[in-house]
Every structure is written in structure tokens, then in C-alpha cells.
């Protein structure tokens, strides 16, 4: 396993992070493809054995079941200090008027609930899942800083917001002497590179580590031809992200396939190897539901793409519609 610092922070993470959205008792969530405790523990165990130390979940995943499964499995499999545990806050957990968002009240309530489900007394990386348009960012940043000072959180990160919003949050933290974000988890892969416009250059300049989600474009950069999967067939987020494929998308997928054939590797390995070469990318978030998928993605760490191959992969890209973060 390869390791790197998360941006300019002192936090050392594996070059691939295991996303735990696929962990969760199906009865607790809205996804038919999530895994129960036994299957989740098997995948987590393999990931830990292979050196992955960066684990990413969220309070909303399967309504807390992902955190519960992860916490119980880690209690049996690994010493707490040997893993970097990340979870998120923002989404509403109930239908009540006080649920969700990034108010001081919501953040303090949800951190305690996550700590209990994860069976730990601190979170290594606490991530704001989305921008809260209903709460002043000043209130959010102070609350997050207070959690760090209380010892409940070690580092803070952000996810899926506009660059101006991220810059504003960082500026206010600096202005007030509060804790700054060390990571940005945004939608970034070969089929969607809009983060290269503003967010990625800012993160490079400021030393913020990128941890892209959906690095394989919800499987479009990994599956053969038009084959589907249970997740692909039922994932509403995929339909939103990739509602209308552009011609350039098909051209990029064709290049991925060609390089995979030439190098004797899989499409997924090529797509991830490209992502790992991008500026500021510290650790893409990979999600799997089978052990063979995990083993395949780990192979990307051994694939060194040539400069000519990087150019071929990037050349067909055309601009996409600006992201809507809601």
C-alpha cells in the first residue's frame, strides 16, 4: 500500500480510501445494493489486510446503519489508532424540523450520535456533506472548531460545494483563528473534470487534499459495454449525475478500454491510475460490494501510466454543465 499526507496536514492516509456507503442493512436504507454486517466485515477485513487505513462513511448512509456496521467491525478487526475514520454531517436523519443542516445545534447533536454508532470517542476527519444555505457559515465553522478543541474531532473536511463557498469558509476560519478544512471531497473523474476550473487549483495552492467521490463515474469507467449492476439500475444519484451522456464521454471510455487492452489491465485500474496522477488528489474514495472488485481497484496502485497515455485519456473531454450542489 502507498500512503500520503492529506494535503499539507500531518494526517497520513492510504492512497485509496474505502467508501462505506455500500455498508448498511437494506431494511434501514433506500438502497437495494447495500451489504449487511457479515459481508461488510469481510470486505473491510480485506481492505485493512491490504493496508487501506482511510475509511469514509456518513451519518446518512442507510440511516446510520453504515456507521454502526463499520464501528462494530472495526472494534473486532483493528486498533482504533491504526485507522483514519471519516464521517459526514448535513443530511436530515429524521423528518423533524430540527434535523439536518449545519447549525451549531445540529452539528453537536450529530457528532454525538455518530460517535456512539461508530463506537469511538473521536472522529479523525469530520466532513460537512454539503453547503447549508440556511445557516451562516460563520456559525458552522465555529462549531466545527469547538469540536476539535473538545477532542471529538481531529481534522475537518468539506464536500461538494462551489469554490467560492469553500474559499469563504477557509477565509473566515483563518480570520478568526479557527480550524481550517484539510480536505475536499468532490465529484471528479475522467468523465467529469469540472473541478479543474477553480476548486482543484485552489486546493493545490492552499495545500488541501482532494478525496474524489465516484472516481469510476458510478461504474461507467469500469463496466464492459452496456452491462449493468444492481446499483447502476437503482441508483437515483447516477441518473442525476449522468443523465445525458456526451459524445466525448463515449470517446473517453473507448480510450480507457484501448489502454486497458494494451497494458493487460482492467478499465477500472486505468481510470483510477489517471486520477491518482492528478494534482492535489490524495485518496480517491472507492466503493465495492464484492471482494474481487476491491482486489481489482487495488491493482491501480501498481499501474504507472505513461505521459502519452495521460494525454490520450484527457484529450476527448469537453465541458459539462456546471454542477448544482443542492
N, C-alpha and C positions, 0 to 999 in steps of 0.2 A: 504493500500500500504506500502511496505517496501522500505527504502531508504538506500543508502550507499555513501561513498565518492568515487570519481573516482580516483582510485589509491591512492597516497599519496597527491593528490591535495586537495584544500578546496572545490571543486565543488561537491555538493550533488545531486545525481541523483536517480531516481526511479529504482528499481531492474529489471524492464523491460523497454526497450525503444521502442517507436513506430516508426518503419521504414516507411517512407512516399514514398517509391518507387512506391507503388500502387496508389498514388495520381497523377493525370495528365490527362488532356483532351486527349482522344485517338487519336484525329487528330494531336496532337502535338508530339507524340512519335512513338515508334516502337512496343509497347506492346498493344495487344488487350484487356488485362485484367485490364488496369488502370481505375480508377474511376474519374468521373467528380467532379465538385466543390460541388454539393449538397450531394452526397454520401460520399465524403471525409470528409466534415464537420461533417456529422453525426457520422462517426467513430471517428474522432478527439474529438468531444464533449464527447462521451462516455469514451474515454481514459482519458481525462482530469478529468471528473467526478470521475473516479476510482482512481485518484491520480497519473497517469503517468505524469511526468513532463519533461521527456527526449525525444526529438523529433529529428529524424535523417532523413535528406534528402541529395540531391546533386544537383549541378547546371545542371548536365547532365540528370537527371531524367525527361523524357518527354520534353527534350529541354527547361528546365526552368519552365514548367507548374506546376511541383510539388511544387517548391518554391513559385510560385505565389498563388496557391490554399492554401498552408499552411499559407502564410503570411496574406492573406485576411481573412481566417478563424480565425486565432489567434487574429487578430485585433478586431474581434467581440466577441470572446469567453473567452479570458484570458488576464490578465495584463501581459505585456511583462516580467517583472521582476520575474514572478512566473514560468517561463518555462526555460529549458535548451535547446537551439536551436543549432543544429549541422548541418553543411552542408559541402560539399566537393568541391575540385578543382583538376583538372588534365585533364579530358577528353576534347577533342575538341568540341566546341559548333558550329563551322561552318567548312566549307571546306577550309577556308583560311590558308595560310602558317603560320600566327601568332597565330592561335587558338590552344589551348591545351597546355599541359606541365606545368612545374613548374618554369619557368623563372620568374624573378622579374616583367617583363612586363606583363606576363600572370596572375600572382597572383594578381597584383594591379588592373588589368582590371576586373578580375572575381569577386574579393571581392565586388567591387562597384556594379556590375550587380546583384550579389546575395542579397546584402543589399537592393537594390531597389525592387527586386521581393518579398523579404520577409517582406518588409515594416518595417524595423528596422534600427537602426544606429549602431548595433554591433552584432556579432556572438559569442555565448558562447563558442563553440568548432568548430574550423576550421580545417578540416581534409584533408590531402593530400591523394587523392584517390588511387594513385599508385606511384611507384618509377619512376622518369623521368631519363632515361638513356642518354638523350641529354643535360641535364642541370647539372652543378656542384651542388652537394648537399649543398655546402657552400653558393652559391647564393640563393638557396631556403630557407635555414634556416635563413639567414639574413633578407630576405624579410618577412618571417613569423614573426620574432622578431619585425621588424619595424611596422607591422600591430598591434601587441599587444601594442607597445608603442604609436601608434596613437590612440588607443582606439577602433579600429574597430573590434578587436578580443580579447576575454578574455583568452582563452586557445587554444592550438593546439594539434592535434592528427594525427595519421597515420593509414594507412590501407593497408593490403595485400602486404607485401614485405618480402624479406628474412631477417632472423635475423641479418646477418652481415650488411645489409644495415641500418636497424633500429639502431643498435649499433653505426655505423659510424655517423649517423645523430645526435644522442644524444651526442656522444663524441665531435663533432665539436661545438655543441651548448654550451656545458659545457666549452670547451676550450676558446671560445670567449665571454663567459658571456651572451649568448643569451637564449631565451626561449626554454625550452625542451618540448618534447611531453609528455602529461599526459595520453594518451590512445592509444591503438592499437585495430583496428577493423579488424579482420581476419576471415577466413573461419574455423569454429570449431564447431563440433557437434559429436554425438555418432558414426556416420559413417565415419568421417574424423578427426582424432586426431593427425595429423602430427605436429601441432603447439606445441604439448607437448615435442617435441625433443629439441628445442632451444628457440623458441620465448616465450613460456609461462614461463619457468624457469627464463629467463632474466627479464620478466615483473614482476614476483613475487619478485625477488631480488631488482629491481630498483623502485618498487612501481608504476608501470604503470598499469592502469586499462584496462582489456580486455572487449571489447564490441563485441562479436562474431556476424558475419552475417551468414545467413542461418542456424540458430540453429536447425531447424527441417529438414535439408537436403532437402530443396525445397519441403517439404511436405511428403517426403518418410517416415519420422518418425511419421507422423500424420494421413495419409490416411489409410483406411481399404483396405486390399488386393491390387488388381491392379487397383482400381478406380483412375481415373484421374481428372483433372480440366482444365479449360481454360488456366490457367497459365502453368500447367505441360505440356500440349500439344503443347504450342507455345514458351516456354522459351528456347532460344538457350543456355543460360548460364547453365541451368540444364543439357542439353545434354552434355555439355563440362565437367561439374563437375562430373557427374555420368554416364559417357558413358558406362562403363562396370562394372556391379555390381559384387562384390566379394562374395564368399560363406559366408564369415564372416559377410557381410552386412545383408544377409538374416537371419543369426543366431541372430544378434543383434536385428533386427526388431521383430523376434519371441519372444525374451526375453522381449522387450518393451511391446508387446501385452500381454504376460503372466502376467507381473506385473500389467499392467493396469486392467486386469480382476480380479486379486487377490485383488487389492486395490479399485476396483469400480470407477476408474477414466479413463481418456482418454489417448491414446498413447502420444498425444502432451504434456500433463501435466507431464507424466513420463519423456519424453526426456528433457523437459525444467528444471524439478526439478533436474535431473542429472547434467545438465550444470551449474546450479546455485550453485552447491556444489563444483565446480572445483576451484582450486587455482587461484587467481587474477581475476576471472570473476566478473565483476561489474554489467553489464547490457546487456544481450543479446538483439539483435535488432530483434523484431518480426514484421512481415508484415501480414496484414489481408486485406480481401476485403469484409468481412461480419461481422456484429456485433456479431453474435454467435461465430465466430472464436476468436474474441477479448475476449469475456467472458470466453471461454474455456481456453485460454492461461493464463489469469489472475488467474485461479484456480491452476496453478502450484506453486504459491507463498504459498499456504496452504498445499502443499504436502511435507512432510518430509520423504525422503527415508531412509530406514534402511541401515546400513553398508553392510549387506549381499546382499541387493538389488543392491547397488552400485557395488559390486564385480561381481555380475551376469551380469550386464549391460556391464561392461568393459571387461570381460574375453574373449569373442569371437573375439575381434578386432585383425586384422592382418595389417601389414604396407601397406600403399598405395604408389602410385607413388609420388615422391616429387612434390610439387606444382610448377607450372610455372606461374610466375607473369609477365604478358605482358600487 
